[in-house]
């Protein structure tokens, strides 16, 4: 198994967690939406985005520890794969939660450009997520060909991760999580009386 010699994942370490902001806003300032279903979707989305950032950063830091200058490269790499698979699954769930918010009849206006970009990325991500979750079935059916990975494998140049016949851009993953985080931040600060998040 060749280990990466480079890494091209943007750092998200500077992104703060949003869930405490949202919960305090709901509990103390009567923030968030009034509708119970929409509020539950808000909470799930913000929580899942925070978890996506956590798992992404854990994967990135472990991949950095698997580069040629480091000791115990294999152990760091295997740990990174675990976090990366959890990140992919969690981002897909966050995108599902965002779709539930967007389609709710009382939802605030969402940044359309960011939403379009996330929908486009979500289509690519879905194949990778499905392969991660159902890889045992694919292996049993003989659908994983010789040379294809049966767990997310990071390329030698550190730009992509592949499983079975699907490949995901690591930079694209980081960009998508950054967009999700900005939407989640606005939702965490949202109060129904204030109106939408961004028109346009």
N, CA, C and O of each residue as an XYZ file, in Angstrom:
800
protein
N       0.843     -1.183      0.000
C       0.000      0.000      0.000
C       0.893      1.254      0.000
O       1.550      1.537      1.002
N       0.923      2.008     -1.117
C       1.742      3.224     -1.143
C       1.143      4.308     -0.255
O      -0.061      4.559     -0.302
N       1.971      4.940      0.542
C       1.511      6.018      1.412
C       1.697      7.356      0.710
O       2.585      7.488     -0.133
N       0.873      8.355      1.040
C       1.004      9.657      0.378
C       2.340     10.319      0.688
O       2.870     10.214      1.794
N       2.860     10.996     -0.310
C       4.097     11.754     -0.128
C       3.833     13.256     -0.066
O       4.716     14.033      0.298
N       2.619     13.658     -0.421
C       2.187     15.056     -0.334
C       0.773     15.067      0.231
O       0.137     14.023      0.373
N       0.290     16.277      0.554
C      -1.090     16.415      1.022
C      -1.646     17.756      0.584
O      -1.038     18.804      0.800
N      -2.828     17.697     -0.042
C      -3.488     18.915     -0.515
C      -4.910     18.961      0.041
O      -5.892     18.813     -0.687
N      -4.985     19.170      1.344
C      -6.264     19.347      2.047
C      -6.205     20.692      2.762
O      -5.351     20.889      3.627
N      -7.095     21.622      2.417
C      -7.077     22.904      3.127
C      -7.389     22.720      4.602
O      -8.255     21.921      4.959
N      -6.693     23.449      5.458
C      -6.948     23.357      6.887
C      -8.273     24.032      7.240
O      -8.580     25.117      6.747
N      -9.045     23.380      8.093
C     -10.291     23.949      8.624
C     -10.186     24.153     10.134
O     -11.191     24.328     10.823
N      -8.947     24.129     10.637
C      -8.737     24.213     12.081
C      -9.256     25.518     12.671
O      -9.547     25.591     13.865
N      -9.373     26.551     11.833
C      -9.795     27.859     12.337
C     -11.309     27.963     12.499
O     -11.800     28.945     13.056
N     -12.057     26.966     12.022
C     -13.520     27.065     12.067
C     -14.028     26.716     13.459
O     -13.724     25.638     13.970
N     -14.795     27.606     14.082
C     -15.319     27.314     15.420
C     -16.529     26.388     15.359
O     -17.175     26.266     14.319
N     -16.823     25.751     16.460
C     -18.036     24.935     16.570
C     -19.250     25.848     16.726
O     -19.183     26.873     17.404
N     -20.356     25.467     16.093
C     -21.554     26.316     16.076
C     -22.685     25.817     16.970
O     -23.622     26.562     17.257
N     -22.604     24.565     17.411
C     -23.781     23.997     18.081
C     -24.092     24.684     19.402
O     -25.261     24.855     19.748
N     -23.058     25.083     20.148
C     -23.324     25.762     21.411
C     -24.006     27.109     21.173
O     -24.896     27.505     21.926
N     -23.579     27.809     20.117
C     -24.219     29.080     19.777
C     -25.699     28.881     19.518
O     -26.531     29.642     20.012
N     -26.032     27.842     18.729
C     -27.435     27.584     18.403
C     -28.222     27.193     19.640
O     -29.313     27.719     19.862
N     -27.694     26.279     20.453
C     -28.449     25.817     21.615
C     -28.670     26.930     22.624
O     -29.745     27.033     23.215
N     -27.648     27.770     22.824
C     -27.812     28.907     23.731
C     -28.812     29.907     23.168
O     -29.600     30.495     23.908
N     -28.774     30.096     21.844
C     -29.719     31.017     21.212
C     -31.149     30.541     21.397
O     -32.044     31.331     21.695
N     -31.358     29.234     21.218
C     -32.708     28.678     21.385
C     -33.140     28.754     22.843
O     -34.277     29.125     23.136
N     -32.244     28.407     23.756
C     -32.604     28.312     25.172
C     -32.773     29.676     25.833
O     -33.651     29.854     26.677
N     -31.935     30.639     25.453
C     -31.895     31.909     26.186
C     -32.528     33.057     25.404
O     -33.227     33.895     25.973
N     -32.280     33.086     24.100
C     -32.707     34.246     23.302
C     -33.914     33.953     22.421
O     -34.298     34.781     21.595
N     -34.509     32.785     22.592
C     -35.650     32.380     21.762
C     -35.280     32.442     20.288
O     -36.078     32.839     19.440
N     -34.054     32.040     20.012
C     -33.555     32.041     18.638
C     -34.021     30.825     17.875
O     -34.756     29.982     18.389
N     -33.573     30.755     16.625
C     -33.977     29.656     15.767
C     -35.389     29.833     15.250
O     -36.045     30.827     15.563
N     -35.864     28.887     14.465
C     -37.234     28.956     13.947
C     -38.252     28.552     15.011
O     -37.920     27.839     15.958
N     -39.477     29.007     14.851
C     -40.535     28.622     15.792
C     -41.076     27.223     15.497
O     -41.459     26.495     16.413
N     -41.104     26.855     14.233
C     -41.632     25.550     13.846
C     -40.757     24.435     14.420
O     -39.535     24.465     14.270
N     -41.379     23.452     15.078
C     -40.624     22.407     15.773
C     -39.833     21.532     14.806
O     -38.676     21.212     15.076
N     -40.433     21.142     13.690
C     -39.737     20.280     12.729
C     -38.540     21.008     12.142
O     -37.450     20.444     12.043
N     -38.742     22.257     11.755
C     -37.643     23.025     11.181
C     -36.540     23.244     12.205
O     -35.359     23.199     11.861
N     -36.910     23.483     13.464
C     -35.895     23.663     14.510
C     -35.071     22.396     14.702
O     -33.860     22.474     14.907
N     -35.704     21.242     14.639
C     -34.977     19.983     14.767
C     -33.988     19.806     13.607
O     -32.865     19.344     13.809
N     -34.410     20.177     12.394
C     -33.506     20.105     11.256
C     -32.334     21.082     11.434
O     -31.195     20.758     11.096
N     -32.618     22.269     11.961
C     -31.546     23.232     12.261
C     -30.506     22.598     13.175
O     -29.309     22.618     12.888
N     -30.981     22.042     14.268
C     -30.076     21.473     15.274
C     -29.259     20.343     14.676
O     -28.049     20.273     14.893
N     -29.908     19.447     13.916
C     -29.169     18.331     13.312
C     -28.136     18.822     12.319
O     -27.009     18.326     12.296
N     -28.508     19.797     11.495
C     -27.564     20.305     10.504
C     -26.340     20.911     11.169
O     -25.210     20.598     10.796
N     -26.555     21.770     12.145
C     -25.433     22.425     12.817
C     -24.550     21.399     13.518
O     -23.324     21.495     13.462
N     -25.163     20.422     14.175
C     -24.402     19.377     14.868
C     -23.570     18.558     13.880
O     -22.400     18.276     14.138
N     -24.164     18.179     12.763
C     -23.464     17.348     11.783
C     -22.338     18.110     11.092
O     -21.305     17.525     10.765
N     -22.527     19.405     10.869
C     -21.456     20.198     10.276
C     -20.278     20.295     11.247
O     -19.124     20.156     10.842
N     -20.565     20.530     12.511
C     -19.486     20.551     13.507
C     -18.722     19.230     13.515
O     -17.493     19.218     13.576
N     -19.454     18.122     13.454
C     -18.811     16.807     13.451
C     -18.005     16.593     12.171
O     -16.942     15.973     12.201
N     -18.510     17.105     11.048
C     -17.778     17.002      9.787
C     -16.431     17.698      9.881
O     -15.415     17.168      9.433
N     -16.431     18.898     10.471
C     -15.178     19.632     10.640
C     -14.221     18.843     11.532
O     -13.033     18.730     11.228
N     -14.740     18.301     12.629
C     -13.903     17.540     13.568
C     -13.259     16.334     12.894
O     -12.059     16.106     13.048
N     -14.052     15.557     12.144
C     -13.528     14.356     11.497
C     -12.583     14.716     10.347
O     -11.578     14.037     10.134
N     -12.899     15.765      9.616
C     -12.016     16.211      8.533
C     -10.654     16.608      9.085
O      -9.619     16.195      8.562
N     -10.660     17.416     10.151
C      -9.392     17.868     10.726
C      -8.608     16.699     11.333
O      -7.380     16.670     11.262
N      -9.315     15.749     11.922
C      -8.632     14.569     12.458
C      -7.976     13.789     11.325
O      -6.841     13.332     11.462
N      -8.684     13.634     10.205
C      -8.111     12.940      9.054
C      -6.917     13.711      8.503
O      -5.889     13.117      8.180
N      -7.048     15.021      8.394
C      -5.968     15.823      7.811
C      -4.705     15.766      8.668
O      -3.602     15.602      8.147
N      -4.871     15.901      9.979
C      -3.689     15.893     10.846
C      -3.024     14.515     10.869
O      -1.799     14.423     10.953
N      -3.818     13.449     10.796
C      -3.226     12.109     10.752
C      -2.555     11.855      9.400
O      -1.541     11.159      9.340
N      -3.098     12.403      8.329
C      -2.434     12.264      7.030
C      -1.115     13.025      7.012
O      -0.131     12.561      6.436
N      -1.098     14.186      7.643
C       0.167     14.921      7.758
C       1.208     14.089      8.497
O       2.397     14.129      8.181
N       0.739     13.336      9.486
C       1.644     12.489     10.263
C       2.058     11.228      9.506
O       2.897     10.466      9.987
N       1.472     11.001      8.320
C       1.840      9.836      7.514
C       2.789     10.199      6.377
O       3.179      9.330      5.597
N       3.163     11.470      6.277
C       4.059     11.917      5.209
C       5.491     11.445      5.482
O       5.795     11.043      6.605
N       6.369     11.484      4.486
C       7.695     10.847      4.601
C       8.548     11.294      5.782
O       9.387     10.526      6.252
N       8.356     12.512      6.272
C       9.217     12.990      7.361
C       8.834     12.397      8.714
O       9.579     12.549      9.682
N       7.672     11.717      8.800
C       7.124     11.312     10.099
C       7.496      9.874     10.460
O       7.873      9.074      9.604
N       7.376      9.572     11.764
C       7.527      8.204     12.252
C       6.157      7.523     12.266
O       5.128      8.199     12.233
N       6.141      6.196     12.313
C       4.899      5.410     12.370
C       3.905      5.871     11.312
O       2.735      6.119     11.603
N       4.388      5.980     10.091
C       3.555      6.486      8.996
C       2.325      5.617      8.756
O       1.230      6.131      8.525
N       2.509      4.308      8.810
C       1.397      3.411      8.506
C       0.280      3.557      9.534
O      -0.892      3.625      9.166
N       0.630      3.606     10.816
C      -0.390      3.756     11.853
C      -1.154      5.059     11.697
O      -2.375      5.090     11.851
N      -0.437      6.135     11.392
C      -1.096      7.434     11.192
C      -2.015      7.381      9.982
O      -3.119      7.924     10.017
N      -1.569      6.730      8.913
C      -2.376      6.638      7.692
C      -3.658      5.850      7.939
O      -4.737      6.277      7.528
N      -3.549      4.715      8.601
C      -4.732      3.899      8.870
C      -5.738      4.646      9.739
O      -6.945      4.538      9.525
N      -5.247      5.398     10.713
C      -6.126      6.223     11.535
C      -6.803      7.300     10.696
O      -7.984      7.592     10.884
N      -6.048      7.889      9.766
C      -6.606      8.918      8.882
C      -7.744      8.366      8.039
O      -8.756      9.039      7.844
N      -7.588      7.150      7.540
C      -8.632      6.522      6.724
C      -9.920      6.375      7.529
O     -11.009      6.642      7.020
N      -9.794      5.952      8.784
C     -10.984      5.818      9.636
C     -11.716      7.155      9.756
O     -12.933      7.221      9.580
N     -10.968      8.217     10.055
C     -11.591      9.539     10.213
C     -12.162     10.048      8.891
O     -13.210     10.692      8.868
N     -11.474      9.757      7.807
C     -11.940     10.236      6.504
C     -13.247      9.566      6.104
O     -14.139     10.220      5.563
N     -13.366      8.277      6.363
C     -14.620      7.589      6.054
C     -15.767      8.146      6.898
O     -16.867      8.354      6.386
N     -15.519      8.387      8.179
C     -16.554      8.986      9.031
C     -16.907     10.381      8.553
O     -18.070     10.781      8.612
N     -15.918     11.126      8.082
C     -16.160     12.469      7.568
C     -17.084     12.421      6.350
O     -18.044     13.188      6.270
N     -16.802     11.533      5.409
C     -17.613     11.412      4.199
C     -19.062     11.088      4.550
O     -19.987     11.694      4.009
N     -19.252     10.139      5.449
C     -20.611      9.763      5.862
C     -21.318     10.942      6.525
O     -22.495     11.191      6.262
N     -20.609     11.661      7.376
C     -21.218     12.760      8.125
C     -21.544     13.940      7.215
O     -22.586     14.575      7.380
N     -20.675     14.241      6.266
C     -20.966     15.333      5.328
C     -22.204     15.003      4.502
O     -23.033     15.877      4.253
N     -22.333     13.751      4.077
C     -23.529     13.365      3.326
C     -24.785     13.563      4.175
O     -25.802     14.040      3.670
N     -24.725     13.208      5.437
C     -25.865     13.423      6.328
C     -26.146     14.911      6.510
O     -27.304     15.325      6.561
N     -25.091     15.714      6.607
C     -25.276     17.157      6.746
C     -25.962     17.734      5.511
O     -26.826     18.603      5.628
N     -25.583     17.256      4.334
C     -26.231     17.716      3.103
C     -27.700     17.299      3.074
O     -28.548     18.053      2.595
N     -28.004     16.117      3.577
C     -29.406     15.696      3.673
C     -30.186     16.611      4.615
O     -31.320     16.991      4.323
N     -29.571     16.963      5.747
C     -30.234     17.864      6.696
C     -30.440     19.239      6.079
O     -31.476     19.868      6.291
N     -29.456     19.709      5.314
C     -29.603     21.003      4.634
C     -30.766     20.963      3.659
O     -31.538     21.918      3.574
N     -30.899     19.863      2.919
C     -32.016     19.741      1.975
C     -33.353     19.809      2.708
O     -34.304     20.405      2.203
N     -33.433     19.206      3.891
C     -34.671     19.260      4.679
C     -34.981     20.683      5.109
O     -36.142     21.092      5.108
N     -33.952     21.447      5.480
C     -34.151     22.852      5.852
C     -34.633     23.642      4.643
O     -35.612     24.384      4.731
N     -33.948     23.483      3.515
C     -34.259     24.273      2.317
C     -35.684     24.020      1.845
O     -36.360     24.947      1.398
N     -36.148     22.777      1.937
C     -37.455     22.425      1.396
C     -38.601     22.649      2.381
O     -39.765     22.481      2.018
N     -38.291     23.021      3.601
C     -39.360     23.303      4.560
C     -40.043     24.615      4.186
O     -39.379     25.585      3.822
N     -41.373     24.639      4.277
C     -42.119     25.806      3.811
C     -41.851     27.066      4.628
O     -42.106     28.170      4.147
N     -41.343     26.928      5.848
C     -41.053     28.096      6.670
C     -39.555     28.359      6.801
O     -39.125     29.091      7.693
N     -38.766     27.767      5.917
C     -37.316     27.929      5.988
C     -36.901     29.353      5.630
O     -37.536     29.987      4.786
N     -35.845     29.861      6.261
C     -35.294     31.154      5.855
C     -34.623     31.032      4.491
O     -34.298     29.932      4.045
N     -34.421     32.163      3.842
C     -33.708     32.153      2.555
C     -32.263     31.723      2.778
O     -31.607     32.171      3.719
N     -31.779     30.850      1.904
C     -30.414     30.337      1.977
C     -29.620     30.892      0.800
O     -30.169     31.089     -0.284
N     -28.342     31.144      1.006
C     -27.454     31.600     -0.056
C     -27.547     30.635     -1.238
O     -27.098     29.493     -1.141
N     -28.122     31.082     -2.341
C     -28.391     30.188     -3.471
C     -27.116     29.693     -4.132
O     -27.039     28.535     -4.543
N     -26.124     30.550     -4.239
C     -24.877     30.138     -4.883
C     -24.200     29.018     -4.091
O     -23.742     28.028     -4.663
N     -24.144     29.187     -2.782
C     -23.548     28.149     -1.934
C     -24.362     26.865     -2.013
O     -23.802     25.770     -2.053
N     -25.690     27.004     -2.036
C     -26.540     25.822     -2.090
C     -26.351     25.071     -3.395
O     -26.294     23.841     -3.388
N     -26.250     25.781     -4.525
C     -26.028     25.125     -5.814
C     -24.690     24.379     -5.827
O     -24.601     23.249     -6.307
N     -23.657     25.028     -5.295
C     -22.333     24.394     -5.262
C     -22.364     23.134     -4.403
O     -21.754     22.124     -4.755
N     -23.075     23.192     -3.277
C     -23.152     22.034     -2.395
C     -23.957     20.896     -3.023
O     -23.620     19.725     -2.848
N     -25.015     21.239     -3.748
C     -25.793     20.205     -4.431
C     -24.944     19.496     -5.482
O     -25.016     18.275     -5.622
N     -24.141     20.262     -6.220
C     -23.278     19.663     -7.237
C     -22.252     18.739     -6.596
O     -22.009     17.639     -7.091
N     -21.651     19.180     -5.500
C     -20.673     18.338     -4.807
C     -21.354     17.117     -4.203
O     -20.786     16.025     -4.196
N     -22.567     17.301     -3.695
C     -23.283     16.195     -3.066
C     -23.515     15.031     -4.009
O     -23.510     13.874     -3.589
N     -23.718     15.337     -5.291
C     -23.880     14.264     -6.265
C     -22.633     13.415     -6.385
O     -22.713     12.192     -6.500
N     -21.465     14.074     -6.360
C     -20.201     13.337     -6.422
C     -19.973     12.550     -5.124
O     -19.544     11.397     -5.136
N     -20.275     13.212     -4.022
C     -20.026     12.599     -2.714
C     -20.876     11.361     -2.496
O     -20.441     10.413     -1.842
N     -22.100     11.364     -3.047
C     -23.036     10.269     -2.797
C     -22.451      8.922     -3.206
O     -22.605      7.931     -2.491
N     -21.776      8.885     -4.362
C     -21.193      7.617     -4.831
C     -20.129      7.115     -3.853
O     -20.077      5.928     -3.529
N     -19.282      8.037     -3.390
C     -18.223      7.636     -2.459
C     -18.822      7.177     -1.144
O     -18.409      6.156     -0.592
N     -19.791      7.924     -0.639
C     -20.442      7.548      0.625
C     -21.092      6.171      0.521
O     -20.958      5.347      1.425
N     -21.802      5.923     -0.592
C     -22.463      4.636     -0.769
C     -21.450      3.501     -0.816
O     -21.684      2.426     -0.263
N     -20.317      3.747     -1.483
C     -19.284      2.716     -1.546
C     -18.712      2.434     -0.165
O     -18.474      1.277      0.182
N     -18.488      3.480      0.628
C     -17.964      3.294      1.988
C     -18.933      2.452      2.824
O     -18.523      1.517      3.512
N     -20.209      2.791      2.755
C     -21.204      2.132      3.608
C     -21.506      0.715      3.136
O     -21.777     -0.165      3.954
N     -21.461      0.483      1.817
C     -21.892     -0.816      1.275
C     -20.741     -1.610      0.654
O     -20.978     -2.501     -0.160
N     -19.507     -1.299      1.025
C     -18.366     -1.943      0.387
C     -18.358     -3.459      0.588
O     -17.889     -4.193     -0.281
N     -18.872     -3.931      1.724
C     -18.895     -5.385      1.952
C     -19.745     -6.082      0.888
O     -19.378     -7.151      0.398
N     -20.892     -5.469      0.530
C     -21.737     -6.057     -0.507
C     -21.023     -6.054     -1.854
O     -21.104     -7.021     -2.611
N     -20.318     -4.948     -2.149
C     -19.600     -4.866     -3.423
C     -18.488     -5.906     -3.498
O     -18.263     -6.513     -4.546
N     -17.792     -6.108     -2.377
C     -16.743     -7.132     -2.352
C     -17.350     -8.516     -2.573
O     -16.823     -9.309     -3.354
N     -18.449     -8.806     -1.891
C     -19.088    -10.125     -1.998
C     -19.590    -10.395     -3.412
O     -19.556    -11.534     -3.878
N     -20.059     -9.344     -4.099
C     -20.542     -9.508     -5.478
C     -19.396     -9.559     -6.493
O     -19.622     -9.820     -7.674
N     -18.187     -9.313     -6.038
C     -17.055     -9.285     -6.959
C     -16.971     -8.006     -7.760
O     -16.339     -7.975     -8.816
N     -17.612     -6.931     -7.266
C     -17.630     -5.665     -8.003
C     -16.391     -4.816     -7.762
O     -16.169     -3.840     -8.480
N     -15.571     -5.167     -6.762
C     -14.330     -4.440     -6.517
C     -13.226     -5.144     -7.302
O     -12.832     -6.263     -6.974
N     -12.739     -4.476     -8.334
C     -11.776     -5.101     -9.243
C     -10.363     -5.094     -8.660
O     -10.068     -4.366     -7.713
N      -9.513     -5.908     -9.239
C      -8.114     -5.973     -8.839
C      -7.485     -4.587     -8.929
O      -7.593     -3.911     -9.952
N      -6.827     -4.172     -7.846
C      -6.183     -2.866     -7.814
C      -7.056     -1.763     -7.254
O      -6.551     -0.684     -6.945
N      -8.374     -2.002     -7.110
C      -9.263     -1.003     -6.522
C      -9.278     -1.148     -5.004
O      -9.181     -2.253     -4.471
N      -9.399     -0.020     -4.321
C      -9.346     -0.019     -2.859
C     -10.674     -0.475     -2.264
O     -11.740     -0.175     -2.801
N     -10.599     -1.211     -1.138
C     -11.815     -1.618     -0.432
C     -12.014     -0.797      0.846
O     -12.897     -1.099      1.649
N     -11.196      0.237      1.032
C     -11.399      1.284      2.035
C     -10.876      2.562      1.392
O     -10.078      2.494      0.457
N     -11.300      3.705      1.864
C     -10.840      4.954      1.246
C      -9.317      5.001      1.229
O      -8.675      4.913      2.276
N      -8.756      5.137      0.060
C      -7.297      5.166     -0.103
C      -6.899      6.523     -0.657
O      -7.424      6.960     -1.681
N      -5.972      7.189      0.018
C      -5.511      8.514     -0.396
C      -4.407      8.338     -1.438
O      -3.507      7.515     -1.273
N      -4.490      9.117     -2.503
C      -3.511      9.025     -3.586
C      -2.134      9.470     -3.112
O      -2.010     10.166     -2.105
N      -1.099      9.064     -3.845
C       0.271      9.402     -3.474
C       0.501     10.905     -3.443
O       1.291     11.400     -2.639
N      -0.197     11.640     -4.328
C      -0.019     13.095     -4.337
C      -0.921     13.811     -3.332
O      -0.897     15.039     -3.245
N      -1.719     13.052     -2.570
C      -2.533     13.641     -1.512
C      -3.653     14.536     -1.990
O      -4.090     15.426     -1.260
N      -4.129     14.313     -3.216
C      -5.186     15.173     -3.763
C      -6.562     14.512     -3.772
O      -7.581     15.203     -3.750
N      -6.597     13.196     -3.804
C      -7.864     12.485     -3.904
C      -7.890     11.295     -2.960
O      -6.859     10.843     -2.461
N      -9.113     10.797     -2.730
C      -9.311      9.544     -2.002
C     -10.246      8.680     -2.831
O     -11.245      9.168     -3.361
N      -9.922      7.398     -2.942
C     -10.703      6.502     -3.799
C     -11.133      5.269     -3.029
O     -10.450      4.803     -2.117
N     -12.294      4.756     -3.429
C     -12.766      3.463     -2.934
C     -13.533      2.812     -4.068
O     -14.359      3.451     -4.720
N     -13.252      1.523     -4.302
C     -13.821      0.822     -5.456
C     -13.523      1.659     -6.708
O     -12.361      1.968     -6.972
N     -14.543      2.028     -7.477
C     -14.303      2.775     -8.718
C     -14.605      4.269     -8.574
O     -14.714      4.978     -9.574
N     -14.739      4.745     -7.341
C     -15.123      6.136     -7.100
C     -13.969      6.923     -6.492
O     -13.230      6.421     -5.645
N     -13.832      8.166     -6.940
C     -12.751      9.033     -6.492
C     -13.324     10.373     -6.050
O     -14.222     10.922     -6.688
N     -12.790     10.889     -4.947
C     -13.268     12.137     -4.360
C     -12.094     13.101     -4.187
O     -11.027     12.707     -3.719
N     -12.293     14.352     -4.563
C     -11.267     15.375     -4.357
C     -11.225     15.782     -2.889
O     -12.252     16.151     -2.319
N     -10.052     15.718     -2.275
C      -9.917     16.121     -0.874
C     -10.059     17.633     -0.724
O     -10.617     18.118      0.260
N      -9.551     18.370     -1.701
C      -9.738     19.826     -1.665
C     -11.212     20.170     -1.805
O     -11.712     21.067     -1.125
N     -11.910     19.457     -2.688
C     -13.351     19.680     -2.848
C     -14.114     19.372     -1.579
O     -15.070     20.067     -1.235
N     -13.689     18.317     -0.876
C     -14.325     17.978      0.396
C     -14.155     19.101      1.405
O     -15.114     19.492      2.071
N     -12.933     19.625      1.521
C     -12.685     20.714      2.448
C     -13.467     21.966      2.092
O     -13.988     22.647      2.976
N     -13.551     22.276      0.795
C     -14.305     23.447      0.347
C     -15.781     23.303      0.678
O     -16.416     24.253      1.134
N     -16.329     22.108      0.447
C     -17.746     21.864      0.737
C     -18.031     22.005      2.228
O     -19.042     22.594      2.612
N     -17.159     21.475      3.063
C     -17.367     21.598      4.507
C     -17.288     23.058      4.923
O     -18.045     23.496      5.790
N     -16.381     23.818      4.316
C     -16.308     25.245      4.610
C     -17.601     25.966      4.262
O     -18.062     26.816      5.024
N     -18.190     25.633      3.113
C     -19.469     26.243      2.716
C     -20.586     25.834      3.685
O     -21.401     26.659      4.097
N     -20.604     24.557      4.036
C     -21.601     24.091      4.995
C     -21.453     24.808      6.330
O     -22.444     25.168      6.965
N     -20.215     25.011      6.745
C     -19.970     25.661      8.029
C     -20.492     27.091      8.028
O     -21.059     27.542      9.024
N     -20.311     27.809      6.929
C     -20.803     29.186      6.859
C     -22.325     29.219      6.931
O     -22.895     30.067      7.617
N     -22.989     28.298      6.225
C     -24.446     28.223      6.318
C     -24.879     27.859      7.738
O     -25.830     28.433      8.268
N     -24.176     26.901      8.351
C     -24.513     26.491      9.711
C     -24.306     27.641     10.696
O     -25.087     27.805     11.633
N     -23.264     28.430     10.487
C     -23.022     29.584     11.369
C     -24.189     30.557     11.309
O     -24.634     31.073     12.334
N     -24.677     30.801     10.104
C     -25.805     31.730      9.958
C     -27.077     31.161     10.574
O     -27.861     31.885     11.188
N     -27.274     29.854     10.402
C     -28.440     29.229     11.019
C     -28.339     29.272     12.539
O     -29.344     29.475     13.221
N     -27.139     29.085     13.074
C     -26.955     29.104     14.527
C     -27.292     30.470     15.109
O     -27.703     30.572     16.265
N     -27.119     31.516     14.313
C     -27.397     32.881     14.781
C     -28.787     33.367     14.380
O     -29.176     34.486     14.713
N     -29.528     32.533     13.671
C     -30.811     32.953     13.101
C     -31.896     33.095     14.169
O     -32.025     32.263     15.067
N     -32.652     34.151     14.045
C     -33.874     34.338     14.836
C     -34.975     34.617     13.846
O     -34.813     35.454     12.958
N     -36.098     33.929     13.981
C     -37.150     34.023     12.981
C     -37.623     35.445     12.760
O     -37.991     35.807     11.643
N     -37.619     36.242     13.787
C     -38.078     37.627     13.671
C     -37.156     38.457     12.789
O     -37.559     39.497     12.267
N     -35.899     37.990     12.620
C     -34.909     38.766     11.844
C     -35.038     38.531     10.353
O     -34.453     39.286      9.576
N     -35.781     37.512      9.911
C     -35.922     37.247      8.492
C     -34.912     36.257      7.979
O     -34.350     35.478      8.750
N     -34.671     36.280      6.664
C     -33.815     35.293      6.012
C     -32.355     35.502      6.253
O     -31.941     36.508      6.828
N     -31.567     34.540      5.807
C     -30.123     34.584      6.005
C     -29.443     35.417      4.923
O     -28.554     36.218      5.211
N     -29.869     35.221      3.681
C     -29.334     36.027      2.599
C     -30.256     35.893      1.408
O     -30.544     34.778      0.971
N     -30.708     36.970      0.893
C     -31.553     36.957     -0.290
C     -30.677     36.950     -1.536
O     -29.525     37.384     -1.501
N     -31.228     36.456     -2.627
C     -30.505     36.540     -3.891
C     -30.438     35.228     -4.627
O     -29.856     35.157     -5.709
